[in-house]
């Protein structure tokens, strides 16, 4: 199929441009030379945004070409995934410097430093120097399951920065592989086309650039969560509970998946009080898994207190923005401003509870996996912290269970916007860099139009078409 080959090639070209541009404009290490001959930040930024435009448009084109084959094999999507991720595997860290924090925390544990009491500044050295100043004295916000991984990576590699980045990117790739394997199982159980679900949840450029390019531990969290949900629908509730508990011990929002597992298990039980029995069994199993994983990590239960780890003062969550704007209007001192911001965070928590209450009310209509996706999206939107890659938390269950085409279109469009909002070095933009990014994106769009007109001029339409069935009910 000529269109399929061209769409794949467009996405590959975009991914390769992102990786190449990252050599000049990515989240590069500081204090050491890194390919100095290629380190041209302005040219790199233009290349990255040209690549982002091509990857987004190649993704859209791939969806249009394959939408008529909704019941086709998933192997096509998996091959495309391998093709589009390959350049990102060898790129420098992109769109965030979090991977340096992961390495620093692994080294801290190996050195006997309590990561739940101290920040990377207590470690010192080359790796700790890569962590942004704002996080130098911040304890780890991650659970013991991820810290086991971080220590396992850091211990043999010591201060070999490049090897550590590669190892953590391979961990993220393993999480993405879990997600790619689980999504078709969840999609079939919900009556959604598996290739369409893979297109939205796994081939999504937002997933590729942040989970692979950024090597974020969200990949491991989402992969374990999706694998747990897939085990639940396959009637393996104990395995499901352990996997979801492990996901929550990477990042705590995944704990909401335990409610979905309990609901799925209850529907499979016979006899009296199935919900009570399922909830009790899930709670007991999750508690046991938590104790075992925490003991294996050897970090103690400091991760419970670390849930209050402070967020960036310039965080652009909805409640954070409203809090700062309101504080500027009504507060007269720092104490008053802090109170206003706390009130907005509390309002955000109430909004999440309200959404969860609505989901629970209509649980029989929407199903547990779809409901989980909605609640996770609410956590991201109304929570105290927001980063573009957080959207992946709710993306996976929504992609696998939402049959309504408008939900899928809105989800795809939102992801497309979020792809463009973070610069490749992870820092804030200024006017010059915004202009360079815009110029790069326009170059990418122009290149795409040339290719598209050459391959299929009659098929070039302005409509945004998202693969997936209109309804699953």
C-alpha positions as CSV (number, residue, x, y, z in Angstrom):
1,X,0.0,0.0,0.0
2,X,1.7,3.1,-1.3
3,X,0.0,5.5,1.2
4,X,1.0,3.4,4.1
5,X,4.6,3.3,3.1
6,X,4.6,7.1,2.6
7,X,3.0,7.7,5.9
8,X,5.5,5.5,7.7
9,X,8.4,7.2,5.9
10,X,7.0,10.6,6.8
11,X,6.9,9.7,10.5
12,X,10.3,8.1,10.3
13,X,11.7,11.3,8.8
14,X,10.1,13.3,11.5
15,X,11.5,11.1,14.2
16,X,15.0,11.2,12.7
17,X,14.9,15.1,12.5
18,X,13.9,15.3,16.1
19,X,16.8,13.0,17.1
20,X,19.3,15.0,14.9
21,X,18.0,18.3,16.2
22,X,18.4,17.1,19.7
23,X,22.1,17.0,19.3
24,X,22.0,20.8,19.3
25,X,18.9,21.7,21.1
26,X,18.1,18.8,23.4
27,X,18.4,18.5,27.2
28,X,22.1,18.0,26.8
29,X,24.5,17.4,29.7
30,X,26.3,20.4,31.1
31,X,29.9,20.7,32.1
32,X,31.2,18.1,29.6
33,X,31.7,18.3,25.8
34,X,29.0,16.6,23.8
35,X,29.5,16.5,20.0
36,X,30.6,20.1,20.0
37,X,30.7,20.2,16.2
38,X,27.0,19.5,16.0
39,X,25.9,21.6,19.0
40,X,24.1,24.4,17.2
41,X,21.1,25.3,19.3
42,X,19.2,27.4,16.8
43,X,19.5,25.0,13.9
44,X,18.7,22.1,16.3
45,X,15.5,23.8,17.4
46,X,14.4,24.3,13.8
47,X,15.1,20.7,13.0
48,X,13.3,19.4,16.1
49,X,10.1,21.4,15.2
50,X,10.3,20.4,11.6
51,X,10.5,16.8,12.8
52,X,7.6,17.3,15.2
53,X,5.4,18.6,12.4
54,X,6.3,15.7,10.2
55,X,5.8,13.1,12.9
56,X,2.4,14.5,13.8
57,X,1.3,14.6,10.1
58,X,2.7,11.2,9.4
59,X,0.7,9.9,12.4
60,X,-2.4,11.5,11.1
61,X,-1.8,10.2,7.6
62,X,-1.1,6.7,8.9
63,X,-4.5,6.8,10.7
64,X,-6.3,7.8,7.6
65,X,-4.7,5.1,5.5
66,X,-5.4,2.3,8.0
67,X,-8.8,3.4,9.2
68,X,-10.6,1.2,6.7
69,X,-8.8,-1.9,8.1
70,X,-10.1,-1.5,11.7
71,X,-10.1,-5.3,12.3
72,X,-6.7,-5.9,10.7
73,X,-3.6,-7.2,12.4
74,X,-1.8,-5.3,15.1
75,X,1.5,-6.3,13.6
76,X,1.4,-3.4,11.2
77,X,1.2,-0.9,14.1
78,X,3.9,-2.7,16.0
79,X,6.3,-2.5,13.0
80,X,5.5,1.2,12.6
81,X,6.2,1.7,16.3
82,X,9.6,0.1,15.9
83,X,10.4,2.2,12.9
84,X,9.4,5.5,14.6
85,X,11.1,4.9,17.9
86,X,14.4,3.7,16.5
87,X,15.9,7.2,16.0
88,X,14.7,8.4,19.4
89,X,16.5,5.6,21.1
90,X,19.9,7.1,20.1
91,X,18.9,10.7,20.6
92,X,20.1,12.7,23.6
93,X,17.5,13.4,26.4
94,X,14.7,15.4,24.9
95,X,12.0,17.8,26.3
96,X,13.0,17.3,29.9
97,X,16.0,16.8,32.2
98,X,14.1,14.3,34.5
99,X,16.3,11.4,33.4
100,X,19.3,13.0,35.1
101,X,17.2,13.1,38.4
102,X,16.5,9.4,38.0
103,X,20.2,8.6,37.7
104,X,21.1,10.8,40.6
105,X,18.5,9.2,42.8
106,X,19.8,5.7,41.9
107,X,23.3,6.7,42.8
108,X,22.1,8.3,46.0
109,X,20.5,5.0,47.1
110,X,23.7,3.1,46.1
111,X,25.7,5.5,48.2
112,X,23.4,5.2,51.3
113,X,21.8,8.6,51.0
114,X,18.1,8.8,51.9
115,X,16.3,10.0,48.7
116,X,13.2,10.8,50.7
117,X,15.0,13.3,52.9
118,X,17.6,14.8,50.6
119,X,17.9,16.1,47.0
120,X,20.6,15.4,44.5
121,X,22.8,18.2,46.0
122,X,23.6,15.8,48.8
123,X,25.2,13.4,46.3
124,X,27.2,16.0,44.3
125,X,29.3,15.1,41.3
126,X,28.8,15.0,37.6
127,X,25.4,13.3,37.5
128,X,23.9,15.5,40.3
129,X,25.1,18.6,38.4
130,X,22.8,17.8,35.5
131,X,19.7,18.2,37.7
132,X,18.1,21.7,37.4
133,X,18.8,24.0,40.3
134,X,15.1,24.1,41.3
135,X,15.2,20.3,42.1
136,X,18.7,20.1,43.7
137,X,17.3,20.0,47.2
138,X,14.0,18.3,46.5
139,X,13.5,14.7,47.8
140,X,12.4,12.0,45.4
141,X,8.6,12.0,44.6
142,X,8.8,8.4,43.2
143,X,7.8,5.2,44.7
144,X,10.1,2.3,45.7
145,X,9.3,0.2,42.6
146,X,10.9,2.8,40.4
147,X,13.8,3.4,42.8
148,X,14.6,-0.3,42.6
149,X,15.0,0.2,38.8
150,X,17.0,3.4,39.2
151,X,19.4,1.8,41.7
152,X,19.8,-1.3,39.5
153,X,20.7,1.0,36.5
154,X,23.0,3.3,38.5
155,X,24.9,0.7,40.5
156,X,27.0,-0.9,37.7
157,X,27.2,2.2,35.7
158,X,28.4,4.5,38.5
159,X,28.9,7.9,36.9
160,X,28.9,6.8,33.2
161,X,26.3,9.3,32.2
162,X,25.7,8.2,28.6
163,X,25.3,4.6,29.5
164,X,22.9,5.5,32.3
165,X,20.7,7.4,29.9
166,X,20.7,4.6,27.4
167,X,19.8,2.1,30.2
168,X,16.9,4.2,31.5
169,X,15.6,4.7,27.9
170,X,15.6,0.9,27.5
171,X,13.5,0.7,30.7
172,X,11.1,3.2,29.2
173,X,11.0,1.2,26.0
174,X,10.1,-1.9,28.1
175,X,7.2,0.0,29.6
176,X,6.1,1.1,26.1
177,X,6.3,-2.6,25.0
178,X,4.0,-3.6,27.9
179,X,1.6,-0.9,26.8
180,X,1.6,-2.0,23.2
181,X,1.0,-5.6,24.2
182,X,-1.9,-4.7,26.7
183,X,-3.8,-2.2,24.6
184,X,-5.2,-4.8,22.0
185,X,-6.5,-7.0,24.9
186,X,-8.3,-4.0,26.5
187,X,-9.6,-2.8,23.1
188,X,-11.1,-6.2,22.2
189,X,-12.8,-6.4,25.6
190,X,-14.4,-3.0,25.0
191,X,-15.4,-3.6,21.4
192,X,-12.9,-1.1,20.0
193,X,-10.7,-1.8,17.0
194,X,-7.2,-2.9,18.4
195,X,-5.3,-1.2,15.5
196,X,-7.2,2.0,16.2
197,X,-6.4,1.8,19.9
198,X,-2.8,1.2,19.2
199,X,-2.8,4.2,16.8
200,X,-4.1,6.5,19.5
201,X,-2.3,5.1,22.6
202,X,1.0,3.9,21.4
203,X,1.9,5.4,18.0
204,X,0.9,8.8,19.4
205,X,3.7,11.4,19.0
206,X,3.1,12.6,22.5
207,X,3.9,9.1,23.8
208,X,7.0,8.7,21.5
209,X,8.7,12.0,22.2
210,X,8.2,12.0,26.0
211,X,8.2,8.4,27.0
212,X,11.0,7.4,24.7
213,X,12.7,10.7,23.9
214,X,12.4,11.9,27.4
215,X,12.9,8.4,29.0
216,X,10.2,9.3,31.6
217,X,9.3,6.7,34.2
218,X,5.7,7.4,33.3
219,X,6.3,4.8,30.6
220,X,6.9,2.1,33.2
221,X,3.9,3.3,35.3
222,X,1.5,3.3,32.3
223,X,2.9,0.0,31.0
224,X,2.4,-1.8,34.3
225,X,-1.0,-0.2,34.7
226,X,-2.2,-1.3,31.2
227,X,-0.7,-4.8,31.8
228,X,-2.6,-5.1,35.1
229,X,-5.9,-4.0,33.5
230,X,-5.3,-6.5,30.6
231,X,-4.7,-9.3,33.2
232,X,-8.0,-8.3,35.0
233,X,-10.1,-8.6,31.8
234,X,-8.4,-12.0,31.2
235,X,-9.7,-13.1,34.6
236,X,-6.3,-13.1,36.4
237,X,-7.2,-10.7,39.2
238,X,-4.3,-11.5,41.6
239,X,-1.7,-10.8,38.8
240,X,-3.7,-7.7,37.8
241,X,-3.6,-6.4,41.4
242,X,0.1,-6.9,41.8
243,X,0.9,-5.2,38.5
244,X,-1.3,-2.2,39.2
245,X,0.2,-1.9,42.8
246,X,3.7,-2.0,41.2
247,X,2.6,0.8,38.8
248,X,1.4,2.9,41.8
249,X,4.8,2.3,43.4
250,X,6.3,4.0,40.4
251,X,3.9,6.9,40.5
252,X,1.0,7.0,42.9
253,X,-1.9,8.1,40.5
254,X,-1.8,4.5,39.1
255,X,-3.4,3.4,42.4
256,X,-6.7,4.4,41.0
257,X,-6.4,1.4,38.7
258,X,-7.0,-0.8,41.7
259,X,-10.6,0.4,41.8
260,X,-11.0,-0.7,38.1
261,X,-9.4,-4.1,38.9
262,X,-11.9,-4.6,41.8
263,X,-14.8,-3.6,39.6
264,X,-13.7,-6.0,36.8
265,X,-13.2,-8.8,39.3
266,X,-16.6,-8.2,40.9
267,X,-18.3,-8.7,37.6
268,X,-16.6,-12.1,37.2
269,X,-17.6,-13.4,40.7
270,X,-20.7,-15.3,41.6
271,X,-22.5,-15.4,44.8
272,X,-23.3,-12.8,47.5
273,X,-21.6,-9.4,47.8
274,X,-19.2,-9.7,44.9
275,X,-18.1,-6.0,45.1
276,X,-17.3,-6.3,48.8
277,X,-15.4,-9.6,48.3
278,X,-13.5,-8.2,45.2
279,X,-12.6,-5.0,47.0
280,X,-11.3,-6.8,50.0
281,X,-9.2,-9.2,48.0
282,X,-7.7,-6.4,45.9
283,X,-7.0,-4.3,49.0
284,X,-5.3,-7.2,50.8
285,X,-3.3,-8.2,47.7
286,X,-2.2,-4.6,47.0
287,X,-1.1,-4.1,50.6
288,X,1.0,-7.3,50.6
289,X,2.6,-6.3,47.3
290,X,3.3,-2.8,48.7
291,X,5.0,-4.3,51.8
292,X,7.1,-6.7,49.7
293,X,8.2,-4.1,47.1
294,X,9.0,-1.5,49.7
295,X,11.1,-4.1,51.7
296,X,12.9,-5.1,48.5
297,X,13.8,-1.4,47.8
298,X,15.2,-0.9,51.2
299,X,14.2,2.7,51.2
300,X,11.5,2.4,54.0
301,X,8.2,4.2,53.9
302,X,9.5,7.6,53.3
303,X,7.7,7.6,50.0
304,X,4.5,8.2,51.8
305,X,5.7,11.5,53.1
306,X,7.3,12.2,49.8
307,X,3.8,12.5,48.3
308,X,3.9,16.1,49.6
309,X,7.0,16.9,47.6
310,X,6.7,20.6,46.6
311,X,5.9,21.4,43.0
312,X,7.5,24.0,40.8
313,X,6.4,27.5,41.6
314,X,5.9,28.2,37.9
315,X,3.9,25.0,37.3
316,X,1.2,25.6,34.7
317,X,-1.5,23.4,36.0
318,X,-5.0,24.9,35.9
319,X,-5.3,25.3,39.7
320,X,-1.8,26.6,39.9
321,X,-2.5,29.3,37.3
322,X,-5.7,30.3,38.8
323,X,-4.1,30.4,42.2
324,X,-1.3,32.7,41.1
325,X,-3.7,35.0,39.2
326,X,-6.1,35.2,42.1
327,X,-3.3,35.8,44.6
328,X,-2.0,38.7,42.5
329,X,-5.5,40.3,42.7
330,X,-6.5,39.7,46.3
331,X,-3.4,38.8,48.4
332,X,-1.3,41.5,50.1
333,X,1.6,39.3,51.4
334,X,3.2,36.0,50.9
335,X,1.1,34.3,53.5
336,X,-2.1,35.4,51.9
337,X,-0.8,34.3,48.4
338,X,0.1,30.9,49.8
339,X,-3.4,30.5,51.4
340,X,-5.1,31.4,48.1
341,X,-3.0,28.9,46.2
342,X,-3.8,26.2,48.8
343,X,-7.5,26.9,48.4
344,X,-7.3,26.5,44.6
345,X,-5.5,23.2,45.1
346,X,-8.2,22.1,47.4
347,X,-10.8,23.1,44.9
348,X,-9.0,21.0,42.3
349,X,-9.1,18.0,44.6
350,X,-12.8,18.5,45.1
351,X,-13.2,18.6,41.3
352,X,-11.4,15.3,40.9
353,X,-13.7,13.8,43.6
354,X,-16.8,15.2,41.8
355,X,-15.6,13.6,38.5
356,X,-14.9,10.3,40.3
357,X,-18.4,10.5,41.8
358,X,-20.0,10.9,38.4
359,X,-18.0,8.1,37.0
360,X,-19.1,5.8,39.8
361,X,-22.7,6.8,39.3
362,X,-22.6,5.8,35.6
363,X,-20.1,2.9,36.1
364,X,-22.4,0.3,34.6
365,X,-22.8,2.4,31.4
366,X,-19.2,3.4,30.7
367,X,-17.3,0.4,32.2
368,X,-14.3,0.4,34.6
369,X,-11.5,1.0,32.1
370,X,-13.2,3.9,30.4
371,X,-14.1,5.3,33.9
372,X,-10.5,5.0,35.0
373,X,-9.4,7.0,31.9
374,X,-11.8,9.8,32.7
375,X,-10.7,10.0,36.3
376,X,-7.0,10.0,35.4
377,X,-7.6,12.8,32.9
378,X,-9.4,14.7,35.8
379,X,-6.4,14.2,38.0
380,X,-4.1,15.7,35.3
381,X,-6.4,18.6,34.5
382,X,-7.3,19.5,38.1
383,X,-4.2,18.3,39.9
384,X,-1.5,20.5,41.4
385,X,1.1,19.7,38.7
386,X,0.8,19.4,35.0
387,X,3.3,18.3,32.4
388,X,2.4,17.3,28.8
389,X,3.5,13.7,29.4
390,X,1.0,13.3,32.3
391,X,-1.7,13.2,29.7
392,X,-0.5,9.7,28.8
393,X,-1.9,8.4,32.2
394,X,-5.5,8.7,31.0
395,X,-4.7,8.3,27.3
396,X,-4.1,4.5,27.4
397,X,-7.4,3.5,29.0
398,X,-9.4,6.0,26.9
399,X,-7.8,4.9,23.7
400,X,-8.6,1.2,24.5
401,X,-12.2,1.8,25.6
402,X,-13.7,5.0,24.2
403,X,-15.8,4.1,21.1
404,X,-17.3,7.5,20.5
405,X,-15.6,9.2,17.6
406,X,-15.8,12.7,19.1
407,X,-14.0,11.6,22.3
408,X,-11.3,10.0,20.1
409,X,-11.0,13.1,17.9
410,X,-10.8,15.4,20.9
411,X,-8.2,13.2,22.5
412,X,-6.1,13.1,19.4
413,X,-6.3,16.8,18.9
414,X,-5.3,17.5,22.5
415,X,-2.3,15.2,22.2
416,X,-1.3,17.0,18.9
417,X,-1.3,20.4,20.7
418,X,0.6,19.1,23.7
419,X,3.3,17.7,21.5
420,X,4.3,21.3,20.5
421,X,4.3,23.1,23.9
422,X,7.6,22.0,25.4
423,X,10.9,23.0,23.9
424,X,13.5,20.2,23.4
425,X,15.8,21.4,26.2
426,X,12.9,21.4,28.6
427,X,13.3,25.1,29.6
428,X,11.0,28.0,29.1
429,X,10.8,29.7,25.7
430,X,11.6,33.3,24.8
431,X,10.4,35.2,21.7
432,X,13.4,34.3,19.5
433,X,13.1,30.5,20.2
434,X,9.3,30.7,19.7
435,X,9.9,32.2,16.2
436,X,12.5,29.5,15.4
437,X,10.1,26.8,16.5
438,X,7.3,28.2,14.4
439,X,9.6,28.4,11.4
440,X,10.7,24.8,11.9
441,X,7.1,23.7,12.1
442,X,6.2,25.5,8.9
443,X,9.1,23.9,7.1
444,X,7.9,20.5,8.3
445,X,4.3,21.2,7.1
446,X,5.6,22.5,3.7
447,X,7.7,19.3,3.2
448,X,4.7,17.2,4.2
449,X,2.4,18.9,1.7
450,X,4.9,18.4,-1.1
451,X,5.1,14.6,-0.3
452,X,1.4,14.3,0.1
453,X,0.6,16.0,-3.2
454,X,3.1,13.8,-4.9
455,X,1.7,10.6,-3.5
456,X,-2.1,11.2,-3.4
457,X,-3.2,14.7,-4.5
458,X,-6.9,13.8,-4.6
459,X,-6.8,12.5,-1.1
460,X,-5.5,15.7,0.5
461,X,-8.4,16.9,2.5
462,X,-8.6,19.3,5.5
463,X,-10.8,16.9,7.6
464,X,-9.3,15.5,10.8
465,X,-10.3,11.9,10.7
466,X,-9.5,9.6,13.6
467,X,-9.6,5.8,13.2
468,X,-11.9,4.0,15.5
469,X,-15.5,2.9,15.6
470,X,-18.3,5.3,16.2
471,X,-19.7,3.3,19.1
472,X,-18.9,0.3,21.1
473,X,-22.4,-0.1,22.6
